[in-house]
Amino acid sequence: MSPGARGRAQAKAEQMIRGMALDELRRALDLTQEELARRLKVKQPAVAKIESRADMYVSTLKSVIEAMGGTLEIRAAFPHGDVRITHFTEPRTRGTRVAAD
């Protein structure tokens, strides 16, 4: 890889790590709305609608991320550290409820 290509790849990786909107992420992965729609088995206008939403189901977001080749992880940030929320990815075990005070 040439130094210029390496620099562009590094810049793209840093941008992805910082965070971005779904449409920005799709473009950074060199995917078109049409290609993403094909992977999701929907029509292109549905992808445009998803990308313009500020609010959506976690299952919809998970499907989009997986169609892009990723895995959705949800984390909660606290002063003492981050916590990975597994409620959406792992089956709950009986008896793991948190007691209410």
N, C-alpha and C positions, 0 to 999 in steps of 0.2 A: 504494500500500500504506500502510495507516495506521501510525502509530508503534508501536502495540501489536503489530500483526501483524508488522511489521519486527523488533521485539525478539524475538518468539517464533521467527521464522525464524532469526534470528542465534543464539539459544540452541540451537536444534535443530542448526544447522550446527556449532557449537562442540562439542556433545556427540558428533556423528558423527566429527569430526576426532580427538577424544581416544581413541576406540575403544569398541566395544561388542560384546556377544554377538549372535549371529545373530538371535535372537528380538527383541532390542531394536532392531536395525537394521531388521528387517521392520516393526515397529510404527512406527518413526520415519519410514519411507517410506509409512506409511498402507496397508500391505498386510495382508490377513488370511492365515491359514494356508491357507484354502480357495483364495484367489486365487493364492498362490504355488504351491500344489499343481497348480492348473490350468495354470499356466505351465510347470511342470516335467513335466507329464503323469504325475503320480502322485496318490495319494489323500492326503487331509489327514493321516491318522495317520503317513504317511511323513515329512511335513514336521515334525510334532511330534517324531518320533524323531530326525531330523537335528538339530533345534534343541537337543535334550537331550544330544547326544554331546559328549564332550570331545576325541574323536579321530576323524578321518575322512580319506578319500582326498582328495588335492588336487583331483582331477577332480570329486568331489562338491561340494566347496566352490566350485570355479569355476562349476559349473552353477547353484548356488544364487545366487551373486553376479550372474551374468549374467541369471538370471530376475528378479532385483530391479532390473535395469537398469544394473548396474555392470560393472566389469572387475576381475578379481583380479590384484593385483600382490604378489609376495612379495619382501620386503626383509630383508637381514641388517644388523643395527646393529653397528657397530664404533666404537671410540673416535675413529678418524680420519674417520668418515663412514659413511653407509649405502651398501649395494650392492644393486642390483636383481638378483634371481635370475631369469634368463631360461630356465632349463632346462625349465620347464613351459609356456612360451608361445611360444618360438621354436625352429625346427628347428636341431639341432646341425650344425655344419659339420665335415666330416672333418678330422682333424689338429688339433683343438683340445683335446686331452687335456692334463691337467696331469701332468707327470712326477713319479713317486714317488721320494723320496730313499732 
